[in-house]
Amino acid sequence: MALPAPSPDATVLVTGASSGIGAQIARRLADLGHGVTLVARRADRLQQLAGQVHRATGVTATVVACDLADDAERTALIARLEGSGVHVCGVVNNAGFGTYGRFDGLPLEREQAMVRLNVLALHELTGAFLWPMVQRGAGAVLNVASVAAFQPLPGFATYAATKAFVQSFSESLHAELAGTGVSVTTLSPGPVATEFGHVAGVGKIEDMVPAGRAVSAEDVAAAAVRGMLHGRRSVVPGVATKGMALGGRLVPRSLLLPAAKRAAGARLRNP
């Protein structure tokens, strides 16, 4: 068993739910009848999504505006959920961001904020709700990594490292939890038409793959929720993305790193 059947006394926590993959995963879960708790910093977007979800499905969509990179706000979020009277039957750790450029030319504070959000927040939320799931004998965690997790990436040094942590941590938990009724699935999307590229400063991230090979946020969400339902260890949506992931595992670093640096462009030479 992985993600259990919908229940009025249960909710699925979805972070980074204000746009992109997170919003689409929340919609997909609600379509299946699951109540959702939507978490992100932008309350207005969350309220809009919650209204749309409730009108379309009738499920309860709870909004919590929260900066997950802030320790106190994470603590308050966990306490609120634990005292809400509903249990968390699933966690989707989707919140995260990336930056682009040579590490010594990027603001260190923002790089550290990325580690806090992409790694620390994911680690803490997984830990907070995993043991109660194990006690109930059912539950599912979906941790969003990236195709960047499969190799170091000059130009995205901190981001790729955070996603490598997500992948290693999540796959280890998946193996540890075998037989408990609880699963941890790693989602590793490639370039998707979301706000990631704008935030990272690289433009349209989907332009990084040949035309027609980028996967939509809707398709990524559908694959992710199927993975949660079936308790899969790993989901890599899209043929091109699977090829990139395989290349990242197999190509020698002595060849891969110089090629990746050339692809990253002049910004790495002139921070």
Buried (B, 14 or more C-beta within 10 A) or exposed (E): BBBBEBEEEBBBBBBBBBBBBBBBBBBBBBEBEBBBBBBBBEBEBBBBBBEBBBEEBEBBBBBBBBBBBBEEBBEEBBEEBEEBEBBBBBBBBBBBBBBBBBBEEBEEEEBEBBBBBBBBBBBBBBEBBBEBBEEBEBBBBBBBBBBBBBBBBBBBBBBBBBBBBBBEBBBEBBEEBEEBBBBBBBBBBBBBBBEBBEBBEBEEBBEBBEEEBBBBBBBBBBBBBBBBBEBBBBBBBBEBBBBBBEEBEEBEEEEBBEEBBEEBEEBBEEE
